[in-house]
Amino acid sequence: MGTVLGCIAAFIFIVITFKFGRKWWRRHKRRRIAIPYMGAHSTPIFTGSEKIPALRQNLLRKVVWDEAVFERLIEFERTRLPNAPLHTLLESAIERWERDNR
C-alpha cells in the first residue's frame, strides 16, 4: 500500500514539475549584465549610452519580454518628453511601470 502511494506521489510530482517547472525556469532565468569594475571600493559610473542595455533589459523583464508593450511604453514617454534621450525615456517608463504596478 505504501509503495503504491509513493509511486502515485512521485508520478504527480514529476507531472507537475514538467508541466510548470520549465515555463517558470524560462521566465525567471537570470540574465547577466556586464558591469564595469571601477576599483575595490568605488561604484561603477554610467553615462547615458552605457545605461541603455541594462535599462532596456530591466523594462523588458518587467513586461515579461513583450516587445509590443515595451515599444508602447517608450512611445508614451516620447509623447510626454519629445526631446529626451533614450536612457531618460527608459528610466521614465520604468518608474511609471513600477508606480502603476505597486
Phi, psi and omega in degrees: 000315181293324179294320180295315179296322178296318178295319178296316179297318179296319179298315179297318179299316180295317180297314180296319180297314180288328181286315186253334186296316183291318179296317180298318183295319180296321182288326188252012179294134182283136174249131185271143177241140178282124177247124182296137180270123185249008181129175186292321187239010180256159179262152180293143180249123181251139167269177183302314184289333179285336181278342187302311180300319180292319179293319179298315180295321179299312181292320178297321178296322180293326180263019177055047173060030178267106184296325181295316178295318178303310180297321180296319178296318180294317180295324177297315179294328179292328176290327178285319184233079189296330184257009183283147175289165186300319182296327177290320177297318179296314179299318180294319179295321178294315179298317180296318180297316180295320179293319181287337185248033177282000000 
